[in-house]
Amino acid sequence: MIQRLRRLLPSDQIALRLLRNLKWIFSSQVAMAVLGMISLAVSARALGAAGLGALALIEAFARINARLVHFEPWQAVIQYGSVALEEQDTTRFEKLVGLSVVIDVIGGLAAAALILLLAPLVAETIGLDGSAAQLLSLGALAVVLSLRATGVALLRLYDRFDQLAKIDTATALLRLVLSVIAWLIGGTLAHFVIIFVLFSLAEGLIAFFFGLREMKQRGQQPKYGNLVSTLNQNRGFLRFMWNSNLAVILRQTTQRLDVVILGALVAPVFVGHYHIARKCGDAAIRLGRPIKQAVFPEFSRLAASGDFARIRKTALWISVGFCAILAAGIIPTLIYIVPILNAAFGEAFIAAAPVVSIQAIAVALFLAGVILGPVLLSLGLDRELMLVGAATAALFFVLIYPFVIAFGVKGAALSHLISNALWLGACGWLVIKTLDTKTSHPASVKSEVPL
């Protein structure tokens, strides 16, 4: 994939830096996707469809609550930190990182408290009882110490994509090793929930400590002074963080809450089938994340300098190359989906083939527009991105109940497919319209972070 993009992208410094970062991120995401699928296969064989469905509900409940109240500041830190570093304003940058740490700590504590409050109230409603219901509260430990957002922002700003890639691969390997051990000793659902908690803690802390190390090597450190003063120095920070997070929340709510909704509508065994479809889709999305993660800092720098023509050209070539690669992967997968499921997860999961196929098409539509979000954020269209996310999320929640009643578990995947198609069309139209305007009237465009 990297070699194909090398031939498609124009040869300049930005393209070369993008390709170098893509190499690291893509390698780690491939490794994480492979390790994650093996971990999923181990969990499926150890717990069966019903047990895997219960594990999916516990994980989804923890992550959706964390996503709702823990607003991650990494995109805003990159957007505003890029300007501070460009202007060599070290003090402003250090205060910005300190603000990010405070936001992460408060968000983690709030998420844990919400899980502890809601778990006893909703366990039976979403199909969990007995020991499984008690395990729902353990999700609080998985989210209480999550400083990953700040660590990710630092490592990406310092162009240490290689370090982040190694960290992510190591944590995925840790989960696989622990899952294999649990399987070999005849582990129960409780063992796999504890593994989820340990994996989440490692994921949430390791990147942060490595990001701090990079700061110290450059003679910098987070400063926790007057937060109001820091916000005044970075006008629009909270609005940008709110809009960028709300856009992600709206999308991820549909990707997490769907499992919880299914838990209330169908038997755990069908939740297990859907979990397989979702995790296979997540593995594919991981392969698209490298592009999204690598291009956002570059597009932010280009937008800050007013080079919108370069944004257009780079976005076009990346989109064309990635869509060609996407088509080459999705078609064989759909053709051979039954033998793939049988070999990977066992005969009990062959019945999941229809829902996996529909989910694969839905994921393909999402991946086709993988760079549209970063482009819109770099252009200051965070509010518009949030509104598109709100519209598509609303459509999903309108569709999922009647679709599940009518089509069973396949209805949830169909809801994703339709909402993803709307999201792709709306974001694509916004990008084209905005870049047309900015490149047609370059003299009227100001190179600044939107207030």
C-alpha positions as CSV (number, residue, x, y, z in Angstrom):
1,M,0.0,0.0,0.0
2,I,2.8,2.4,0.9
3,Q,4.6,1.8,-2.3
4,R,1.4,2.4,-4.3
5,L,0.8,5.7,-2.6
6,R,4.5,6.7,-3.1
7,R,3.9,6.4,-6.9
8,L,0.6,8.3,-6.7
9,L,1.6,11.2,-4.4
10,P,3.5,14.2,-5.8
11,S,7.2,14.2,-4.8
12,D,7.8,17.0,-2.2
13,Q,8.7,17.3,1.4
14,I,5.2,17.0,2.8
15,A,4.5,13.9,0.7
16,L,7.8,12.3,1.9
17,R,7.0,13.0,5.5
18,L,3.5,11.7,5.1
19,L,4.8,8.5,3.5
20,R,7.3,8.0,6.3
21,N,4.7,8.4,9.0
22,L,2.2,6.3,7.1
23,K,4.8,3.5,6.9
24,W,5.0,3.4,10.7
25,I,1.3,3.8,11.4
26,F,0.2,1.4,8.7
27,S,2.6,-1.2,9.9
28,S,1.4,-0.9,13.5
29,Q,-2.3,-0.9,12.5
30,V,-1.8,-4.0,10.4
31,A,-0.1,-5.7,13.4
32,M,-2.8,-4.5,15.7
33,A,-5.6,-5.7,13.3
34,V,-4.0,-9.1,13.0
35,L,-3.3,-9.4,16.7
36,G,-6.8,-8.1,17.5
37,M,-8.4,-10.7,15.2
38,I,-6.4,-13.5,16.8
39,S,-7.5,-12.2,20.2
40,L,-11.1,-12.2,19.0
41,A,-10.8,-15.7,17.7
42,V,-9.3,-16.9,21.0
43,S,-12.1,-15.2,23.0
44,A,-14.8,-16.6,20.7
45,R,-13.5,-20.2,21.1
46,A,-13.1,-19.8,24.8
47,L,-16.4,-18.2,25.6
48,G,-18.7,-19.3,22.8
49,A,-21.2,-17.0,21.0
50,A,-23.2,-16.1,24.2
51,G,-20.2,-15.5,26.3
52,L,-18.6,-13.4,23.6
53,G,-21.8,-11.4,23.4
54,A,-21.7,-10.7,27.1
55,L,-18.0,-9.5,26.8
56,A,-19.0,-7.3,23.9
57,L,-21.7,-5.7,26.0
58,I,-19.4,-5.0,29.0
59,E,-16.7,-3.5,26.7
60,A,-19.2,-1.4,24.7
61,F,-20.9,-0.1,27.9
62,A,-17.5,1.0,29.3
63,R,-16.3,2.7,26.1
64,I,-19.6,4.4,25.3
65,N,-19.8,6.0,28.8
66,A,-16.1,7.1,28.5
67,R,-16.7,8.5,25.1
68,L,-19.8,10.5,26.3
69,V,-18.1,12.3,29.2
70,H,-14.3,12.1,28.5
71,F,-13.8,14.7,25.8
72,E,-10.4,14.0,24.3
73,P,-8.3,17.1,23.6
74,W,-5.7,15.7,21.2
75,Q,-7.1,17.2,18.0
76,A,-7.4,20.6,19.6
77,V,-3.9,20.3,21.0
78,I,-2.5,19.5,17.6
79,Q,-4.4,22.3,16.0
80,Y,-3.4,25.0,18.5
81,G,0.0,23.4,19.5
82,S,1.1,23.5,15.8
83,V,0.6,27.3,15.9
84,A,2.5,27.7,19.2
85,L,5.4,25.5,18.0
86,E,5.5,27.4,14.7
87,E,5.7,30.7,16.5
88,Q,8.3,29.2,19.0
89,D,6.1,30.1,21.9
90,T,7.2,27.4,24.3
91,T,5.4,28.7,27.3
92,R,2.1,28.8,25.5
93,F,2.7,25.2,24.3
94,E,3.6,24.0,27.8
95,K,0.4,25.5,29.3
96,L,-1.6,24.0,26.5
97,V,-0.3,20.5,27.3
98,G,-1.0,21.1,31.0
99,L,-4.6,22.0,30.1
100,S,-4.8,18.8,28.1
101,V,-3.7,16.7,31.1
102,V,-6.3,18.3,33.3
103,I,-9.0,17.6,30.8
104,D,-7.9,14.0,30.5
105,V,-7.8,13.4,34.3
106,I,-11.3,15.0,34.9
107,G,-12.7,13.1,31.9
108,G,-11.4,9.7,33.2
109,L,-12.8,10.3,36.7
110,A,-16.2,11.4,35.3
111,A,-16.4,8.3,33.1
112,A,-15.6,5.9,35.9
113,A,-18.2,7.5,38.2
114,L,-20.9,7.3,35.5
115,I,-20.2,3.6,34.9
116,L,-20.4,2.8,38.6
117,L,-23.7,4.8,38.8
118,L,-25.4,3.3,35.7
119,A,-24.1,-0.3,35.7
120,P,-26.5,-1.7,38.4
121,L,-29.4,0.1,36.8
122,V,-29.1,-1.1,33.2
123,A,-27.5,-4.6,33.5
124,E,-30.7,-6.6,33.4
125,T,-32.2,-4.4,30.7
126,I,-29.3,-5.1,28.3
127,G,-29.4,-8.8,28.9
128,L,-26.8,-9.3,31.6
129,D,-27.6,-11.1,34.8
130,G,-25.8,-12.9,37.7
131,S,-22.0,-12.6,37.6
132,A,-22.1,-11.0,34.2
133,A,-24.1,-8.1,35.6
134,Q,-21.6,-7.6,38.4
135,L,-18.7,-7.5,35.9
136,L,-20.4,-4.5,34.1
137,S,-19.1,-2.2,36.9
138,L,-15.5,-3.3,36.4
139,G,-15.5,-1.2,33.2
140,A,-14.9,1.8,35.5
141,L,-11.4,0.6,36.1
142,A,-10.7,0.5,32.4
143,V,-11.4,4.2,31.8
144,V,-10.5,5.9,35.1
145,L,-6.8,6.5,34.1
146,S,-6.8,7.4,30.5
147,L,-4.2,10.1,29.5
148,R,-3.7,8.6,26.0
149,A,-5.2,11.7,24.2
150,T,-2.5,14.0,25.6
151,G,0.2,11.4,24.8
152,V,-1.0,10.9,21.2
153,A,-1.0,14.7,20.6
154,L,2.5,15.1,21.9
155,L,4.0,12.2,19.9
156,R,2.3,13.3,16.7
157,L,3.3,16.9,17.1
158,Y,6.9,15.8,17.7
159,D,6.7,13.6,14.6
160,R,7.2,10.5,16.7
161,F,4.7,8.3,14.8
162,D,7.3,5.5,15.1
163,Q,7.2,5.5,18.9
164,L,3.4,5.5,18.9
165,A,3.3,2.7,16.5
166,K,5.5,0.5,18.7
167,I,3.4,1.3,21.8
168,D,0.2,0.4,20.1
169,T,1.6,-2.9,18.8
170,A,3.0,-3.8,22.2
171,T,-0.3,-3.2,23.9
172,A,-2.2,-5.3,21.3
173,L,0.3,-8.1,21.8
174,L,-0.1,-7.9,25.6
175,R,-3.9,-8.5,25.2
176,L,-3.3,-11.5,22.9
177,V,-0.8,-13.1,25.2
178,L,-3.1,-12.7,28.2
179,S,-6.1,-14.0,26.2
180,V,-4.2,-17.1,25.1
181,I,-3.2,-17.8,28.7
182,A,-6.8,-17.4,29.9
183,W,-8.0,-19.8,27.1
184,L,-5.4,-22.4,28.1
185,I,-6.4,-22.4,31.7
186,G,-10.1,-22.6,30.9
187,G,-10.7,-18.9,31.7
188,T,-14.2,-17.6,32.2
189,L,-15.9,-14.3,31.3
190,A,-14.4,-12.7,34.4
191,H,-10.9,-13.5,33.2
192,F,-11.5,-11.8,29.8
193,V,-13.1,-8.8,31.4
194,I,-10.0,-8.4,33.6
195,I,-7.8,-8.6,30.5
196,F,-9.9,-5.9,28.9
197,V,-9.3,-3.7,32.0
198,L,-5.5,-4.3,31.9
199,F,-5.3,-3.6,28.2
200,S,-7.3,-0.4,28.5
201,L,-5.1,0.9,31.4
202,A,-1.9,0.1,29.4
203,E,-3.4,1.8,26.3
204,G,-4.3,4.9,28.4
205,L,-1.0,5.4,30.2
206,I,2.0,4.2,28.2
207,A,1.6,6.7,25.3
208,F,1.3,9.6,27.8
209,F,4.5,8.7,29.6
210,F,6.4,8.4,26.3
211,G,5.0,11.8,25.3
212,L,6.2,13.4,28.5
213,R,9.7,11.9,27.8
214,E,9.7,13.6,24.4
215,M,8.8,16.9,26.0
216,K,11.6,16.6,28.6
217,Q,14.2,15.8,25.9
218,R,13.3,19.1,24.3
219,G,13.5,21.0,27.6
220,Q,9.8,21.3,27.9
221,Q,7.3,20.2,30.5
222,P,3.5,20.6,31.1
223,K,2.6,23.8,33.1
224,Y,-0.6,23.8,35.2
225,G,-1.0,27.5,35.8
226,N,-4.1,29.6,35.3
227,L,-6.3,27.5,33.0
228,V,-8.5,30.6,32.2
229,S,-5.4,32.4,31.0
230,T,-4.4,29.4,28.9
231,L,-7.8,29.3,27.3
232,N,-7.6,33.1,26.6
233,Q,-4.3,32.5,24.8
234,N,-5.9,29.8,22.7
235,R,-9.2,31.4,21.8
236,G,-11.6,28.9,20.4
237,F,-9.9,25.9,21.9
238,L,-12.9,24.6,23.9
239,R,-15.2,25.2,20.9
240,F,-12.8,23.3,18.6
241,M,-12.5,20.5,21.2
242,W,-16.3,20.3,21.7
243,N,-17.1,20.2,18.0
244,S,-14.3,17.7,17.0
245,N,-15.2,15.4,19.9
246,L,-18.9,15.7,19.3
247,A,-18.4,14.6,15.7
248,V,-16.5,11.6,16.9
249,I,-19.0,10.9,19.8
250,L,-21.9,10.9,17.4
251,R,-20.2,8.4,15.1
252,Q,-18.8,6.2,17.9
253,T,-22.1,6.3,19.8
254,T,-23.6,4.5,16.8
255,Q,-20.6,2.1,16.8
256,R,-20.8,1.3,20.6
257,L,-24.4,1.8,21.6
258,D,-25.6,-0.5,18.8
259,V,-24.3,-3.4,20.8
260,V,-26.1,-2.2,23.9
261,I,-29.3,-1.7,22.0
262,L,-29.0,-5.2,20.5
263,G,-28.6,-6.6,24.0
264,A,-32.0,-5.4,24.8
265,L,-33.6,-6.7,21.6
266,V,-32.0,-10.0,20.7
267,A,-30.5,-13.0,22.5
268,P,-26.8,-12.9,23.6
269,V,-25.8,-15.4,20.9
270,F,-26.9,-13.0,18.2
271,V,-25.0,-10.2,20.0
272,G,-22.0,-12.5,19.7
273,H,-22.6,-12.8,15.9
274,Y,-22.8,-9.0,15.6
275,H,-19.7,-8.5,17.7
276,I,-17.8,-10.6,15.2
277,A,-19.1,-8.4,12.4
278,R,-18.2,-5.3,14.3
279,K,-14.7,-6.4,15.2
280,C,-14.0,-7.5,11.7
281,G,-15.1,-4.0,10.6
282,D,-12.9,-2.4,13.3
283,A,-9.9,-4.4,12.0
284,A,-10.5,-3.0,8.5
285,I,-11.0,0.6,9.9
286,R,-7.6,0.2,11.6
287,L,-6.0,-0.1,8.2
288,G,-7.5,3.3,7.2
289,R,-6.5,5.1,10.4
290,P,-2.9,5.5,9.4
291,I,-3.9,7.9,6.6
292,K,-6.3,9.8,8.9
293,Q,-3.7,10.1,11.7
294,A,-0.8,11.1,9.4
295,V,-2.6,13.7,7.3
296,F,-4.3,15.8,10.0
297,P,-1.0,17.4,11.3
298,E,0.1,18.1,7.7
299,F,-3.3,19.6,6.7
300,S,-3.3,21.7,9.8
301,R,0.2,23.1,8.9
302,L,-0.9,23.7,5.3
303,A,-4.1,25.5,6.4
304,A,-2.1,27.7,8.8
305,S,0.1,28.8,5.9
306,G,-2.9,29.2,3.5
307,D,-1.8,26.6,1.0
308,F,-5.2,25.3,0.2
309,A,-4.2,24.2,-3.3
310,R,-1.8,21.8,-1.8
311,I,-4.5,20.4,0.5
312,R,-6.7,19.8,-2.5
313,K,-4.0,18.0,-4.4
314,T,-2.8,15.9,-1.6
315,A,-6.3,14.9,-0.5
316,L,-7.2,13.9,-4.0
317,W,-4.3,11.7,-4.6
318,I,-4.6,10.0,-1.3
319,S,-8.3,9.4,-1.8
320,V,-7.8,7.9,-5.3
321,G,-5.0,5.6,-4.1
322,F,-6.8,4.4,-1.0
323,C,-10.1,3.7,-2.7
324,A,-8.4,1.6,-5.3
325,I,-6.7,-0.5,-2.6
326,L,-10.0,-0.7,-0.7
327,A,-11.9,-2.1,-3.7
328,A,-9.1,-4.7,-4.2
329,G,-9.6,-5.9,-0.6
330,I,-13.4,-5.9,-0.1
331,I,-14.5,-7.9,-3.1
332,P,-12.5,-11.1,-2.3
333,T,-13.6,-10.8,1.3
334,L,-17.3,-10.8,0.4
335,I,-16.8,-13.8,-2.0
336,Y,-15.0,-16.0,0.6
337,I,-16.7,-14.8,3.8
338,V,-18.1,-18.2,4.9
339,P,-14.8,-20.2,4.7
340,I,-13.1,-17.2,6.4
341,L,-15.5,-17.2,9.4
342,N,-15.3,-21.0,9.7
343,A,-11.5,-21.0,9.7
344,A,-11.1,-18.1,12.1
345,F,-13.9,-18.5,14.6
346,G,-15.3,-22.0,14.2
347,E,-18.5,-23.5,12.8
348,A,-20.7,-21.8,15.4
349,F,-20.1,-18.5,13.8
350,I,-20.8,-19.3,10.2
351,A,-24.4,-18.0,10.8
352,A,-22.8,-14.6,11.2
353,A,-21.9,-14.4,7.5
354,P,-24.8,-12.2,6.3
355,V,-24.3,-9.6,9.0
356,V,-20.5,-9.6,8.5
357,S,-21.0,-9.0,4.7
358,I,-23.4,-6.1,5.2
359,Q,-21.1,-4.6,7.9
360,A,-18.1,-5.0,5.5
361,I,-19.9,-2.8,2.9
362,A,-20.8,-0.2,5.5
363,V,-17.2,-0.1,6.6
364,A,-16.0,0.3,3.0
365,L,-18.2,3.4,2.6
366,F,-16.8,4.9,5.8
367,L,-13.2,4.1,4.7
368,A,-13.8,5.7,1.3
369,G,-14.0,9.0,3.1
370,V,-11.4,8.4,5.8
371,I,-9.5,11.7,5.2
372,L,-12.6,13.9,4.9
373,G,-12.8,14.5,8.7
374,P,-9.1,15.7,9.0
375,V,-9.6,17.9,5.9
376,L,-12.7,19.5,7.4
377,L,-11.1,20.0,10.8
378,S,-8.0,21.6,9.3
379,L,-10.2,24.0,7.3
380,G,-12.0,25.1,10.4
381,L,-15.2,23.3,9.6
382,D,-15.5,21.5,12.9
383,R,-19.1,22.8,13.4
384,E,-20.1,21.5,10.0
385,L,-18.5,18.1,10.7
386,M,-20.3,17.9,14.0
387,L,-23.7,18.7,12.3
388,V,-23.1,16.0,9.7
389,G,-22.3,13.6,12.5
390,A,-25.4,14.6,14.3
391,A,-27.6,14.0,11.2
392,T,-26.1,10.6,10.4
393,A,-26.3,9.5,14.0
394,A,-29.9,10.6,14.3
395,L,-30.7,8.6,11.1
396,F,-29.0,5.5,12.6
397,F,-31.0,5.6,15.8
398,V,-34.2,6.2,13.8
399,L,-33.5,3.1,11.7
400,I,-32.0,0.6,14.1
401,Y,-35.1,-0.4,16.1
402,P,-37.5,-1.0,13.2
403,F,-34.7,-2.6,11.2
404,V,-33.7,-5.0,13.9
405,I,-37.4,-5.9,14.5
406,A,-37.8,-6.5,10.7
407,F,-34.5,-8.1,9.8
408,G,-33.0,-9.3,13.1
409,V,-29.4,-8.6,13.8
410,K,-28.8,-7.8,10.2
411,G,-30.9,-4.7,10.7
412,A,-28.2,-3.1,12.8
413,A,-25.6,-3.5,10.0
414,L,-28.1,-2.1,7.5
415,S,-28.6,0.9,9.7
416,H,-24.8,1.5,9.6
417,L,-24.6,1.1,5.8
418,I,-27.3,3.7,5.2
419,S,-26.0,6.3,7.7
420,N,-22.4,5.8,6.4
421,A,-23.5,6.5,2.8
422,L,-25.1,9.7,4.0
423,W,-22.0,10.7,5.9
424,L,-19.7,10.1,3.0
425,G,-21.8,12.1,0.6
426,A,-22.3,15.1,2.9
427,C,-18.6,15.3,4.0
428,G,-17.4,14.9,0.4
429,W,-19.7,17.8,-0.7
430,L,-18.5,20.0,2.1
431,V,-14.8,19.4,1.3
432,I,-15.2,20.1,-2.4
433,K,-17.3,23.2,-1.9
434,T,-14.9,24.7,0.7
435,L,-11.7,24.0,-1.3
436,D,-13.3,25.4,-4.4
437,T,-14.1,28.6,-2.6
438,K,-10.7,29.0,-0.9
439,T,-8.7,28.2,-4.1
440,S,-10.8,30.4,-6.2
441,H,-10.4,33.4,-3.9
442,P,-6.9,32.9,-2.3
443,A,-6.4,36.6,-1.6
444,S,-9.4,36.7,0.7
445,V,-8.3,33.7,2.8
446,K,-6.6,34.4,6.1
447,S,-4.2,31.9,7.4
448,E,-5.2,31.6,11.0
449,V,-6.8,29.2,13.5
450,P,-10.6,30.0,13.5
451,L,-11.9,31.8,16.5
